[in-house]
Amino acid sequence: MGTIGDCFDNAPMASFWGSMQIELLNRKKRMTYVELATAMVDYIENFYNPLRRHSALEYLTPDEFEAIGFNQTQARTLVSVDQ
């Protein structure tokens, strides 16, 4: 924090926390830290990554985007080995 360009580094994380605040935390009050932690893990693993589409990822889910990226990387590796 405090150097040039830090605001751009923090923007994706700030966006994530804002989404979590609106979509998860503001909807129900949790009584314990364990209950809150469980809800946050469930949100990330079962909604945010596999289902929620992101404009920065061309409206793909993070799981879909990673699958496409893996296939492109694998294809580049295969092409470079063949040459």
SVG drawing of the C-alpha trace seen along z (x, -y; Angstrom):
<svg xmlns="http://www.w3.org/2000/svg" viewBox="-31 -7 42 40">
<polyline fill="none" stroke="black" stroke-width="0.4" points="0.0,0.0 1.1,-3.5 3.0,-3.2 2.0,-4.2 -0.6,-1.8 -1.7,-0.2 -5.3,-1.3 -5.4,0.8 -4.0,3.8 -6.8,3.5 -9.7,3.0 -10.4,6.7 -10.3,7.6 -12.5,4.6 -15.0,5.7 -15.0,9.3 -15.6,8.1 -18.3,5.7 -20.1,8.6 -19.8,10.8 -21.1,8.1 -24.2,7.5 -24.9,11.1 -24.1,13.0 -23.4,10.9 -26.2,8.4 -28.9,11.1 -28.7,12.9 -27.1,12.2 -24.8,14.9 -24.4,15.6 -20.9,17.1 -17.6,16.8 -17.8,20.5 -21.2,20.0 -19.9,16.9 -16.7,18.7 -18.8,21.7 -21.1,19.4 -18.2,17.5 -16.5,20.8 -19.8,22.1 -20.4,18.8 -16.9,18.9 -16.8,22.7 -20.5,23.2 -21.6,19.9 -18.9,17.4 -16.5,19.7 -18.7,22.2 -21.9,20.2 -21.4,16.4 -20.5,14.8 -17.9,12.0 -17.8,9.2 -14.0,9.1 -13.9,12.7 -16.1,12.2 -19.1,13.3 -17.7,16.7 -17.5,18.2 -14.1,18.4 -14.2,22.2 -15.1,21.9 -12.3,19.3 -9.7,21.5 -10.7,24.5 -10.3,22.5 -7.0,21.1 -5.7,24.6 -6.7,25.9 -4.9,23.0 -1.8,23.6 -1.9,27.3 -2.3,26.7 0.7,24.3 2.8,26.9 1.8,29.6 2.6,27.3 6.0,26.3 6.9,30.0 5.9,31.0 8.2,28.4"/>
</svg>
